[in-house]
Amino acid sequence: MKIAIMGFGVVGSGVYEVMADNKLLAARAGESIEVKRILDLRDFPDFEKPELFTKSFDDIINDSEIGLVAEVMGGVNPAYEYTKQLLQAGKSVVTSNKELVATHGTELLEIAMKHSSKYMFEASVGGGIPIIRPITNCLAANEITDIVGILNGTTNYILTRMIKDNQSFEEALAGAQERGYAEKDPSADIEGKDTCRKIAILASLAFGEFVNSDEIPTEGITKITLNDVVYAESQGKVIKLVGMASKVGDKVFSKVCPVMLDKNHSLAGVEDVFNGVLVSGDSVGDVLFCGRGAGMLPTASAVVADIADIIRNKNSQQQQLWSGNAKLACEIPSDVVKKMSDNGITVLYN
């Protein structure tokens, strides 16, 4: 199988590295895998195989040998148009691009089904944490009722430093930027947008209906002060930024906001850049997924896992993972409030 990588930043270079170093990958995929093209507008003269690079998307879309593409460019444009064209051409696409999946996932999944290609995005939510495949496959016998997740490593690192080191929000953010955990413009993280896109994808998968991230009430951590941290500690709680989703009758409730978690809550001990997702099913009860939610190799490992999965199951059809638009509850339903309270979750700002 010959593949292409679109974007050679942190994740794209990680995908190449994981594939080059993984001696078991061919056996697990069922055939050898070769990177034939890498799309990036920059030059990489010191790269071991500079001949792989191209600045033209046409070199990928028009190459009949390339059957699978890893889209790790980020953002919606031009990733959306490129992905759409690839799927229409019968080429499968794997991605870590949560913004694209949250915005255009429904359309891209439908195109993949229509053109016998596949669209997979395990890396778009939890980085290296396997969460999408377990929800769609391993927990298929369950009716999933609730999801609560710490889905952004940057905000979790900032809150951890505020809690453990008594740092102000501004000091903790500066430290995150110095360590490369936060971008120069950290707004997508600290304002909750990144978490919002991820919980929208998880909710769509869990409940089988498209949950529009634009309609989810979202509050970040910019208002959190050390006084809040001290108050939470006095109540035997810790502050976390979470994305939550619940199915209530024929409606879906979803929200992104800071909460106080009882210290014995399953997610309370998820610290620093780690992520954690708690999924509740009617048969299995609570299942916790935890690990590094970002970074070059953890995210790349999830992208490569999707590549191997597609190659190994290339004769199977693309799954319709969700359809239609969910009806979103405007306010937190009373039974959800009670369930959250019983489980040691208190919304910090209503």
WOWO-V566651 format. One record per pair of residues at least 24 apart in sequence whose ideal C-beta (glycine too) atoms are under 10 Angstrom apart, sorted by the first residue. I is the first residue (numbers start at 0). J is the second residue. If there is no record, write none. Layout:
I/J
I/J
This chain:
0/25
0/28
0/29
0/30
0/31
0/32
0/33
0/35
0/64
0/65
0/66
0/67
0/91
0/306
0/307
0/309
0/310
0/313
1/31
1/32
1/33
1/34
1/35
1/36
1/62
1/63
1/64
1/65
1/66
1/67
2/32
2/33
2/34
2/35
2/36
2/59
2/64
2/65
2/66
2/67
2/68
2/69
2/90
2/91
2/93
2/306
2/309
2/310
3/34
3/35
3/36
3/37
3/38
3/51
3/53
3/56
3/58
3/59
3/60
3/62
3/64
3/65
3/66
3/67
3/68
3/69
3/70
3/85
3/90
3/92
4/34
4/35
4/36
4/37
4/38
4/39
4/51
4/52
4/59
4/68
4/69
4/70
4/71
4/72
4/302
5/36
5/37
5/38
5/39
5/56
5/59
5/68
5/69
5/70
5/71
5/72
5/77
5/78
5/81
5/82
5/85
5/92
5/94
5/96
6/37
6/38
6/39
6/40
6/69
6/70
6/71
6/72
6/73
6/74
6/78
6/94
6/95
6/96
7/37
7/38
7/39
7/40
7/41
7/43
7/46
7/51
7/52
7/71
7/72
8/39
8/41
8/71
8/72
8/73
8/295
9/71
9/73
9/179
9/293
9/294
9/295
9/296
9/298
9/299
10/69
10/71
10/72
10/73
10/94
10/95
10/96
10/122
10/126
10/293
10/294
10/295
10/296
10/297
10/298
10/299
10/301
10/302
11/37
11/38
11/39
11/69
11/70
11/71
11/72
11/73
11/95
11/295
11/299
11/302
12/37
12/39
12/43
12/46
12/71
12/295
12/299
13/71
13/95
13/294
13/295
13/296
13/297
13/298
13/299
13/300
13/302
13/303
14/69
14/71
14/93
14/95
14/122
14/295
14/296
14/298
14/299
14/300
14/301
14/302
14/303
14/306
15/46
15/47
15/48
15/51
15/69
15/299
15/303
16/295
16/296
16/299
16/303
17/295
17/296
17/297
17/298
17/299
17/300
17/301
17/302
17/303
17/304
17/306
18/69
18/299
18/302
18/303
18/306
18/307
19/47
20/296
21/300
21/303
21/307
23/307
24/303
24/304
24/306
24/307
24/310
25/307
25/310
26/307
27/303
27/304
27/307
27/308
27/310
27/311
28/303
28/304
28/306
28/307
28/308
28/309
28/310
28/311
28/312
28/313
29/307
29/310
29/311
29/312
29/313
30/307
30/310
30/311
30/313
31/310
32/67
32/303
32/306
32/307
32/310
33/64
33/65
34/65
34/69
35/59
35/62
35/64
35/65
36/62
36/64
36/65
36/68
37/69
38/68
38/70
38/72
38/81
39/72
56/80
56/81
56/84
56/85
59/84
59/85
59/88
59/90
60/84
60/85
60/87
60/88
60/90
61/88
62/90
63/88
63/89
63/90
65/90
66/90
66/91
66/116
66/309
66/310
66/313
67/91
67/92
67/93
67/116
67/117
67/119
67/305
67/306
67/309
67/310
67/313
68/92
68/93
68/94
68/116
68/306
69/93
69/94
69/95
69/122
69/299
69/302
69/303
69/305
69/306
70/94
70/95
70/96
70/99
70/118
70/120
70/302
71/95
71/96
71/122
71/298
71/299
71/302
72/96
72/99
73/97
73/98
73/99
74/98
74/99
75/99
75/101
75/102
75/103
78/103
79/103
79/106
79/107
82/106
82/107
82/110
82/111
82/118
83/107
83/110
84/110
85/110
85/111
85/114
85/116
85/118
86/110
86/111
86/112
86/113
86/114
86/115
86/116
86/117
86/118
86/317
87/111
87/113
87/114
87/116
88/114
88/116
89/114
89/115
89/116
90/114
90/116
90/117
91/115
91/116
91/117
91/118
91/119
91/305
91/306
91/309
91/310
91/313
91/317
92/116
92/117
92/118
92/119
92/120
92/305
92/309
93/117
93/118
93/119
93/120
93/121
93/122
93/123
93/301
93/302
93/303
93/304
93/305
93/306
93/307
93/308
93/309
94/118
94/119
94/120
94/121
94/122
94/123
94/302
94/305
95/120
95/121
95/122
95/123
95/124
95/126
95/293
95/298
95/299
95/301
95/302
95/305
96/120
96/122
96/123
96/196
97/122
97/123
97/124
97/125
97/150
97/192
97/193
97/194
97/195
97/196
97/197
97/199
97/200
97/212
98/123
98/187
98/192
98/193
98/196
98/212
99/123
99/196
100/124
100/131
100/196
100/197
100/199
100/200
100/203
100/212
101/192
101/193
101/195
101/196
101/197
101/198
101/199
101/200
101/203
101/209
101/210
101/211
101/212
101/213
101/215
102/196
102/199
102/211
102/212
102/213
104/199
104/200
104/203
104/204
104/209
104/320
104/321
105/203
105/208
105/209
105/211
105/319
105/320
105/321
105/322
105/323
105/324
106/209
107/317
108/203
108/209
108/317
108/318
108/319
108/320
108/321
108/322
109/317
109/319
109/322
110/317
111/316
111/317
111/318
111/319
112/316
112/317
112/318
112/319
113/317
114/317
115/313
115/314
115/316
115/317
116/309
116/317
117/305
117/308
117/309
117/312
117/313
117/315
117/316
117/317
117/318
118/305
118/309
118/317
118/318
118/320
119/301
119/302
119/304
119/305
119/306
119/308
119/309
119/317
119/318
119/320
120/200
120/204
120/301
120/302
120/305
120/320
121/298
121/300
121/301
121/302
121/303
121/304
121/305
121/308
122/293
122/297
122/298
122/299
122/300
122/301
122/302
122/303
122/304
122/305
123/196
123/197
123/200
123/201
123/298
123/301
123/302
123/305
124/148
124/150
124/196
124/197
124/198
124/199
124/200
124/201
124/204
124/242
124/274
124/276
124/288
124/292
124/301
125/150
125/197
125/201
125/274
125/275
125/276
125/288
125/289
125/290
125/291
125/292
125/293
125/297
125/298
125/301
126/150
126/152
126/272
126/273
126/274
126/290
126/291
126/292
126/293
126/294
126/295
126/296
126/297
126/298
126/299
126/300
126/301
126/302
127/274
127/290
127/291
127/292
127/293
127/294
127/296
127/297
127/298
127/299
127/300
127/301
127/302
127/304
128/273
128/274
128/275
128/276
128/288
128/289
128/290
128/291
128/292
128/293
128/297
128/298
128/301
129/288
129/290
129/300
129/301
129/304
130/197
130/200
130/201
130/204
130/274
130/276
130/278
130/286
130/288
130/290
130/292
130/301
131/200
131/201
131/204
131/301
131/305
131/320
132/204
132/301
132/304
132/305
132/308
133/276
133/278
133/286
133/288
134/200
134/201
134/204
134/205
134/276
134/278
134/280
134/286
134/288
134/320
135/204
135/205
135/207
135/318
135/320
135/321
136/318
137/283
137/286
138/205
138/278
138/280
138/282
138/283
138/286
139/280
140/280
140/281
140/282
140/283
141/205
141/278
141/279
141/280
141/281
141/282
141/283
141/284
141/286
142/205
142/206
142/246
142/279
142/280
142/281
142/282
143/201
143/202
143/204
143/205
143/206
143/207
143/244
143/245
143/246
143/278
143/279
143/280
143/281
143/283
143/286
144/205
144/206
144/244
144/245
144/246
144/247
144/278
144/279
144/280
144/281
144/335
144/338
145/205
145/243
145/244
145/245
145/246
145/247
145/252
145/277
145/278
145/279
145/280
145/285
145/335
145/338
145/339
145/342
146/198
146/201
146/202
146/204
146/205
146/206
146/241
146/242
146/243
146/244
146/245
146/246
146/253
146/276
146/277
146/278
146/279
147/198
147/239
147/241
147/242
147/243
147/244
147/245
147/258
147/260
147/264
147/265
147/266
147/275
147/276
147/277
147/278
147/279
147/285
147/339
147/342
147/344
148/194
148/197
148/198
148/201
148/239
148/240
148/241
148/242
148/243
148/244
148/255
148/266
148/269
148/274
148/275
148/276
148/277
148/278
148/288
148/292
149/194
149/239
149/240
149/241
149/242
149/258
149/260
149/266
149/267
149/269
149/270
149/273
149/274
149/275
149/276
149/277
149/289
149/292
150/191
150/193
150/194
150/195
150/196
150/197
150/198
150/200
150/201
150/240
150/241
150/242
150/255
150/274
150/275
150/276
150/292
150/293
151/187
151/188
151/189
151/191
151/192
151/193
151/194
151/195
151/197
151/219
151/220
151/240
151/241
151/242
151/255
151/272
151/274
151/292
151/293
152/180
152/181
152/188
152/193
152/269
152/271
152/272
152/273
152/274
152/291
152/292
152/293
152/294
152/297
153/180
153/181
153/182
153/185
153/187
153/188
153/189
153/193
153/194
153/220
153/240
153/272
153/292
153/293
154/180
154/181
154/185
154/188
154/189
154/190
154/191
154/193
154/194
154/219
154/220
154/221
154/223
154/239
154/240
154/241
154/257
154/272
155/180
155/188
155/194
155/220
155/239
155/240
155/241
155/266
155/269
155/270
155/271
155/272
155/273
155/274
155/275
155/292
156/180
156/181
156/188
156/270
156/271
156/272
156/273
156/293
157/181
157/185
157/188
157/189
157/220
157/223
157/240
157/271
158/220
158/223
158/227
158/228
158/237
158/238
158/239
158/240
158/257
158/270
158/271
159/237
159/238
159/239
159/269
159/270
159/271
159/272
159/273
160/270
160/271
161/220
161/223
161/224
161/225
161/227
161/228
161/238
162/225
162/228
162/229
162/231
162/232
162/237
162/238
162/239
162/270
163/228
163/237
163/270
163/271
165/225
165/228
165/229
166/225
166/228
167/223
167/224
167/225
167/228
168/220
168/221
168/222
168/223
168/224
168/225
168/227
168/228
170/225
171/220
171/223
172/220
172/221
175/272
178/272
179/294
180/271
180/272
180/293
180/294
185/219
185/221
186/219
186/221
187/219
188/219
188/220
188/240
188/293
189/219
189/220
189/221
189/223
189/240
190/217
190/218
190/219
190/220
190/221
190/255
191/215
191/216
191/217
191/218
191/219
191/220
191/221
191/240
191/241
191/242
191/254
191/255
191/256
191/257
192/217
192/219
192/255
193/219
193/240
193/242
193/255
193/293
194/219
194/220
194/240
194/241
194/242
194/243
194/255
194/256
194/274
195/219
195/242
195/253
195/254
195/255
196/242
196/255
197/242
197/255
197/274
197/276
197/292
198/241
198/242
198/243
198/244
198/253
198/254
198/255
198/276
199/242
199/244
199/253
199/255
199/325
200/242
200/320
200/321
201/242
201/243
201/244
201/253
201/276
201/278
202/242
202/243
202/244
202/245
202/246
202/251
202/252
202/253
202/321
202/325
202/327
203/244
203/251
203/253
203/320
203/321
203/322
203/324
203/325
204/320
204/321
205/244
205/245
205/246
205/251
205/278
205/279
205/280
205/321
206/244
206/245
206/246
206/250
206/251
206/253
206/321
206/325
207/246
207/319
207/320
207/321
207/322
207/323
207/325
208/246
208/249
208/250
208/251
208/321
208/322
208/323
208/324
208/325
208/326
208/327
209/251
209/320
209/321
209/322
209/323
209/324
209/325
210/244
210/251
210/253
210/321
210/324
210/325
210/327
211/253
211/324
211/325
211/327
212/242
212/253
212/255
214/251
214/253
214/324
214/325
214/327
214/329
215/242
215/243
215/244
215/251
215/252
215/253
215/254
215/255
215/327
216/252
216/253
216/254
216/255
216/256
216/327
216/329
216/330
216/331
217/242
217/253
217/254
217/255
217/256
218/254
218/255
218/256
218/257
218/346
218/347
218/348
218/349
219/255
219/256
219/257
220/256
220/257
220/347
221/257
222/257
222/347
222/348
223/257
223/347
223/348
227/257
227/259
227/347
227/348
230/259
230/347
231/257
231/258
231/259
231/260
231/262
231/345
231/347
232/259
232/262
234/259
234/261
234/262
234/345
235/259
235/261
235/262
235/263
235/267
235/343
236/260
236/261
236/262
236/264
236/267
236/343
236/344
236/345
236/347
237/261
237/262
237/264
237/266
237/267
237/268
237/269
237/270
238/267
238/345
238/347
239/264
239/266
239/267
239/269
239/270
239/275
239/344
239/347
240/347
241/266
241/275
241/276
241/277
241/344
241/346
242/276
243/277
243/331
243/335
243/339
243/344
243/346
244/325
244/327
244/335
245/279
245/328
245/331
245/332
245/334
245/335
245/338
245/339
246/325
246/328
246/335
247/326
247/328
247/331
247/332
247/333
247/334
247/335
247/338
248/326
248/328
248/332
248/334
249/325
249/326
250/325
250/326
250/327
250/328
250/329
250/332
251/324
251/325
251/326
251/327
251/328
252/325
252/327
252/328
252/329
252/330
252/331
252/332
252/334
252/335
252/336
253/325
253/327
253/328
254/327
254/328
254/330
254/331
254/335
254/346
256/346
256/347
256/348
256/349
257/346
257/347
257/348
258/339
258/343
258/344
258/345
258/346
258/347
258/348
259/343
259/344
259/345
259/346
259/347
260/342
260/343
260/344
260/345
261/342
261/343
261/344
261/345
262/343
263/343
264/342
264/343
264/344
265/289
265/342
265/343
266/343
266/344
267/343
272/297
277/342
277/344
279/338
279/342
285/342
